[in-house]
């Protein structure tokens, strides 16, 4: 009806225009939003290697905690004053912490001797959990460097204690401050950090879920009816001639 060429009386013409106005406005907004090219989507890679250690251990890899500025698909740029901006023309394939979690799991699978690695949501029973925080993932200007910084902790699944902790950093030059060069440099920097994390976890003394607690391996209790201190005192007395 909105596109009818039939001539209408003035009162009906005004009513028709009012009825069609929301449709015309929506079409105009849609055209404005879709006028620019869609941003390119960039993935992160999972490097491969042959890292020995921690054979037979199962580890859960949690999604890294991150500030709101990093919990996004946008590629972040930070200048010397700390001001943050985002590169146009490119985005990550998923929310950045979730994407890093996936690629870190893939790196453990590609490079370690762990018996198994999974997400905490998988319901898998593990010996330890790797928790982390994404501190930096940006192009730093004016030096034009990709900067990645992740803090990681190994937590025992048996008692919740932190077994070990470390901060991992990497810097890689970016050819230019545009989406393709930034994504490539950040991917290279993250690969360095992820392999360092796999080496560190593999070399750590990881807890075993089925290992007996320390109390169970201590000295066995004295037989009932004896006094350990008295017995020790008798042992220290010199023998009578």
ABEGO torsion letter per residue (X at the ends): XAABABBBBAAAAAAAAAAAAAAAAAAAAAAAAAABBBBBBBBBBBBBBBBBEGBGBBBBBBBBBBBAAABBABBBBBBAAGBBBBBBGBBBABBAAAAAAAAAAAAAAAABABABBBBAAAGBBBABBBBBBBABBBBBOAAGBBBBBBBBBBBBAAAGBBABBBBBBBBBBBABBBAAAAAAAAAAAAAAAAAAAAAAAAABBBBBAABBBAAAABBBBBBBGBBAAAAAAAAABBBBX
